[in-house]
Amino acid sequence: MSNTGSAQRRIFIECSHTYLVGGSSGIRRVARNLANEHQSASSDAVQLVPLVWAGRGFLSPKRPLTEKAHPITIFGRLALGCIGAASRVVRAVLRLPLLRWLGKLVEDSLDKSRGGIDREDIVDGQSAQEAEPAPSNSDGFYRVFGLLVWPLGFLFLKQVRFRRGDIVVLVDSTWDSPAMLHALFEAQERDGIHVGAMLHDLFPLTIPHMCQASTVAGYTGWFKQVSEGVDFFITNSAATSRALDMQLKDSGSERARSLPAGHFRLGAEVHQAVAPLSGSDPLHSVRGFVVLAVGTIEPRKNYQVILDALDELWEKYDVTLVVVGRPGWSSDDVLHRLREHPQAGVRLLHLDNADDAALSACYERADALVCASWAEGFGLPIVEGMRYGAPVLASAIDVFREVGGDACRYFAPDQPAELASELEQLIQQWQLGKPVRQPQCDYAVSWHQSAVQFRDEVLRLACAASSRTASVDSAARSQL
């Protein structure tokens, strides 16, 4: 990257949620990797800048984002816990109205920081469903963070002042902060910036029966607000862009239907050294042919068909299934099956708290990766698996065919026998000593390449938005 200057166009990558609470879910990996590539993907004409909402203004991190929660967030949780406990004691003794109000404010902030913000989602493909945006206002957490960060923030962040021509893209799952959206829309009018929204999927709108009711309510409100305020949309796949187009044609306003939209391809590296395969590592004792499945334990991920297919194979072959995923909503049946299965702990392993190091180890060891989802916005495990050389078997849905192309094998998501047959071919090949792992293919691009695509597409969309605004203004003047 060349030296930055005021002549550069600035693209801000909003990554508030990921910066504050860390985590290894899909959306957080997208936000973190794009933000961390900001220097390498900047150019003479365009500078990429990470952006964090701090309750009453915007800041830019000075250090790379990590999986860990920010130190100020950890300190804030401890401080809020102490203050909340103290306020409850004093309120119980004195029963003063002022203290009741203060205690309620602190408790609300605590609730929001634990529920609306501090939610640990699964490794992989965090979707709108998995992020569970709260239908109520969760700005209390950001306000508390802002109070802590402004006096100490110079150690970690620098203040951001928008200027005309800046572009802000809502990449992260910061869906429960109306105050942040309000601040950005004010900056549109005051400073002449452009605001774009990245859509990772639209499942609460398109397949609400596969989402929790609270998720549907929260996401619907957020989507309506951004549709009426942003200047453009950007998505993670052509399939998501098509879903957006259909959604806006069906129920969007005239303004929303006219917004520019585009997409770019996500990267494939898991930025973490492979965990050592020691005796304490579950993978150390894994034997035979290893099948890996990565994703939240919830209905949309379709784990039942994977387990049904493996039940067929366990009768004939020495094969181990490794499931990497935390429990999600409506997961009791699958979790019970994982826990109570005769192969549990032997040839069926469930890693429900894997970080990037453990995930890397799984990809490195896997002889095959299975992605059986009924629906996805992109499917990070597909490209991550391909980057590690694992053969990928994916359900025959449009987005997987787009993401995996001819480098994947496909099966009907409601046909476990079909999946078992595809896996059996690989197992038999492996038993004969023939290689089943494959060279890295062009479908698995790096996060640097992804960030460059993101930069160029965002710039194109912002220019299209400027042209659209100019046309609208010209048409309005002609009516005078």
N, C-alpha and C positions, 0 to 999 in steps of 0.2 A: 504494500500500500504506500502511496506517496504521501507527502506532507499534507495535512488537512488545512483547510482555509475557509474563509467565509464564502468563497465562490462555490464551494461544494454544496450539492443538494444533500440534505440529511434525511435518512430513513430511520425512524425510531422503531425498535423491536420491543413492544410492550411485553414484559416478562415478570410482572409483579408477583404473581402467585408462586411461580417456580423459584424466584430469587428469595422469597421470604421463607418458604416451608420446604424447599428441596423436593426430593422424591424421584422415583424412576418410572412413573407412568408415561404413557405414550405422548400425551400433550406436553408434559413437562420435559420429556427428552427432546421434543421438537423445539420448544421455546429455549431450552438451555443450549442446544447445539447451534441453533441459529444465532443466539446472542453471543456465544463464545467464538463464532466465526466472524464476528463483526469487523475485526481488523483485516483479516486475510481476504475477505470478500469486498472490502471497500475499494474504490477506484479513484482516479483523479477527479472524476465528475460527481461521484456519489459516496457519501460516508454512511456506514451503518453504525447505529448507536443503540445499545441496550437501554431500556427505559423502565423505571419502577415508579408506581403510584405510592405516595407516602401520606395520603390522607388530606393534605392541603397543598400539594404541589408535586412536581415530578423530579426524579433524581436519576442519575446514570451510574451504574456500578463501576467501580474502578478495578475490580478483580473478576476473574472468571466465575461463572455460576457453577455450583456443585450439587451433588445429591443431598448434601446436608442442609438442615435449616440454618438460616442466618443467625449469627451470635446474638444480634439485637432481638431477633424473634424469640430465641430461647430465654434471654434475659427478660424480655417483656412478658412471657408466659409466667416465669417465676415471680416477677414483680406483681403482675395482675393477680396471681394466686394468693400472694401475701396480703395485698391490699383488699382483695375480695373477702378473705377470711377475717381480716381485722374489721372491715366495714360491717360484716354480718354480726360480729360480736358486739360492736358498739351500738349498732342499730337495735339489736335485741335488748340491750340494756336501757338505752335512752329513748328509743322510739321517736326520734326527732324527724319531722318531715324532710328536712334538708339531707339528713343522713340516709333516710329511706331512698331519696332520689339518687344520691351519690352511689349507694350500694347497688341500686338497680342498674345504673349506668355501667358500673364495673362488671356486674354479673352478666349483663347483655354483651359486653365486649368479650368477656371470657367465653360465653356460649358461642359467639360468632367465631372467635379464634380457634375454638376446638372443633366446631361443627362445620361452619361455612368455609373456613380457611384451612385448618389443620386436618385435612382428610387425606389419609394415606391410600392412594389408589394403586391398582395393580401395575406390576411391570408389564408393559405393552399396552398399546393401542388404547390409551384412555380416551374415551369418547365423551360426547356431551352427556350421555347416560351415566358414565362412570364418574364424571366429575361432580355430579349431583349439585348443580347450582341451587342455592337456597332461594325460595320465592320471596323471603323477607329481606330487608336491607341489612347487609353484612358490613357496612362501612365502618362500624365501630372498631373493628380490628385494625383497619388501615389508619384510623385516627389515632389510636393508641401507638401504633408503630411510628406515625409521624411525630408524635410528641417525644418519643425516645430518639428518633433518628436525627432530628434537626440539630440538637446540640452536639451529637456525636458523629453525625453522618460524614463529616469531612474525612474520617478515617477510612470509609468504605465507598462513599458515593460523592458525586458532584452535582450541583444544582443544574437543572436544565431550564433554559429560557428559549421558548420557541421564537422562530423568526419566519417571515413570509417564505413560502415554498417548502417548508418542512413537511414530512409525511410521517404519520404515526400509524402503525399497523398493530391491531389488537390480536396478537398471536397466542397469548396465554389464556388460561381458563379463568380469567378475572371477570366472571359473569355476574357476580353478586355485589358490584360496586356502582350503583347509579351515580354517585358523586363523581367518580372518575370519568364516566361518560359525559356528565354535565360539564366538567372542567374542559374536556377535549372539545366538546361542541361549542363552548364559549370561545376557545382558542381558534376554532374555525373562523368565527365571525371577527374576533379581535385581531388575530395575528395572521390570518390568511393561510392556515395550515390545511393539509388534507388528512382525513382520517379514513382508514380502511379496516375492515374486519376479516380475519382469517376464520374460515369455517372448516373444522375438522370432520364434521358430519352434521346431518340434520335429523338424527333419529328421533328425538322427542317430537318432531313435527311430522315425519314421514312414517315411522313405525312406533307410534306411542304405546301400543300394546306390549312392546318389549322394553318399556321404560317405566320407572316409578312415577306415580302421579305427581309427586313434588318436583321431580325433574322436569316433567312436561310443563308444569305451571311456570317454573322459574325460567326455563329456557325460552318458552314461548314469549314471555314478557321481555326478556333480553333481546330476542331476535326482532321483535316488533320495534323496539327502541332503536337498535342499530340500523335497521332497514330504513328508518325515517331520518337518520342522522349522518350515516357514513357516506363517503364519496365513492367507494368501490368495495367489492368483495374479492378475496383471493382464497383459493381452496387448495387442498392437498392432492387432488386427483381430478381427472376429467369426469369420472363418475360422480363425485361430489358436486362438481360444477353443473352437471346435468340435473342432479336432484335439486339444486338451488334454483335453476331456471324453471323447472316444473313447479316448484313450490311458489315462486313469485308469480308465475302465470296463473296459478290456481287461486292464490289469496293475497298477493302483494299489491301495494298501491301502485299507481302509475309512476310515481317517482322511483320506487324501489325497482320496478321492472326495467327502468331505463338506466340503472347503474351499471358501469363497466364491471366485468368479472373475468377472472382468469385463474390459472392454477400453475403449480410447479411441483417438482418431484422431491420427495423427502430423501434424506441421506440414510446410510445403512450402518455406519460404524457404531459400535457400542464403546464409548470412550472410557475404557477402564481396563487395566491390565487383568489378564485372566487370573482368577483365584487359584492358588496352589492346590493341586489335587492331593491333599494330605489325608491322613487317616480320619480326621474329623470332618472331612468334606463328604457329603452323601454320594458324590460322584466317584469317589475313590474306589468304592466297592462295587460299582455298577459293572455288570457282566453282560455278555451277549450283545445283540443288536439293540441299539438305543433309539427310541422314538421320542421326540421332544414336542411338547405342546405349550405354547406361551400365551397367556391372556387371562383376564378376569374370569373367575368362576361365576358365570351368570348365563341366563338362557341364550342370549344372542351368540355366545361363543360356541354353543353346540357341542359341549363335552360328552354328552350322552352317546353321540354317534362314534366318537373316538374310542370310548370305553367299550362299546358294543363290538367295534372292529377288533380291538385288542383281545377281547374275550375269545374270539374265534382263533386268533393267532397264538394265544397262550396255550391252547390245547396241542399245538404242533411244534412251536419254536421257542428257543431261548431268547426272548425279547423283553426289554424293559421299557416301560413308559415313564417319562419324567414330565410332570406337570408343573410349570412355573406360573403361579398366579394366586393372588389373594382372593378371599371370598368376596363376592359382590352381592347384589340383591337377588332374591329368589333363588338361592344356591343350595338350599338344604338337601335336596335330593342328590345332587352331584357330590356334595361334601360327604354325605353319609356313605355314598358308594365308594368314594376315595378312601374313607377311613375304615370301612368294614369289609372291603374287598379281600378275598383270600390272598391276593398278591400284594396287599398293602405292606409297605416297608421292605418288600423283597424285590419284586419286579414291577412294582407300582410305587413311585415316589412323588410326593407332593411337596414342593418348596413354596411356602406361602409368604415368605418374607425375603425374597431374593433381591439383592442390589445389582448394580451393573457388573461387578466382578463375578458374582455367581452366575448371572445370565451369560456372560462371556464364556465361562467354563462350560456351561450347558451347550451352547452353540458349538464350542470346540469339540466336545465329546459326541455330539449327536450324529447318528448315522442317517437320520431322516427327521424332517420337521413337518408337522401336520398343522394346518390352519383350516378349521372346519366351520368357520363362522357363517351364520345366515346373512349377515350384513356387516360391512365395515366402511369406514371413510377412506382408509388407505390400506393398512395392514403392514405395519413396521416389521413384524417378525419374518415376513416373506423376504424382504430385501436384506434384513440382518442375517437370516439363515443362508441366503445365497452368497452373501459376502464371506461367510465362514466356510462355504463350500458344501453345505448340507443339502441333499436333495429335498425339494419342497413339494409336498402334496397339499393342494389347496382345494377348497370347495369351489365349484364352478359358478361363481358369481361374477358379475361384470367387473367390479373393481379389482378382483384378484387376477382376472385375465389381463386387465390393463397393467397392473403392477408386475405380475410375474411373466407375462408373455409366454413364449414357447420354452422358457426355462423351467417351468413347473409342470407337474402332473396334476390333473384335475379329476374330481369325483363329485357326484351328486350329493349335496349335504344331507339328504334323507336316506342315503343308501350305505349303511355300514359295511355291507358285503363288498361293495365296490371299492371302498377304502381299504378293506382287508386284502382284496386282490392286488391292488396297487402296491401295498406294503409287502405282500408276500413275494412279489417279483424282485423287490430290492433285497429282501432277506435271503432269498435263494441265490441271488447274485453274490451277496456278501459271504454266504456259506461256501461258495466255490472259490473264494479268495480273490474275486474280482473287485476292483475299486467301485464303491458306490458314491463316494464324495466327488464333487465336480469342481472345475476351476471357477473362479469368480467371473461373473458375467457382467455385461454392460448395464443390466437392469439395476445393479447395486451401485449407485453413485455415492460419492463421498459427501459428507456434510458441507465441505467447502464448495463442491459443485452445486449442491442444493442451495446454499446461501447465495451463490452468484445468480442462479436461476431466480430465486426469490427477489433479489435486488433488481434484476432487469425487468421482471414481470411487474413488480410494484411500481417501478418508474413508468412503465408503459401505461399501467392503469391510472396512475395519478395524472399523466398527461391527457389521457382520454377523458378523465373526470373534468379537467380544466376546460377542454374543448366543449364538453357537454354543458358545463356551467355557462360558458360564453354564448353558446347557442340559445340556451334558455333565456339568458339576459337579453340577448338581441331580439328574440321573439317577443319578450315582454315589452321592450321599448317600442317595437313596431305596433303594438296594440294601443299605445298612448295617443 
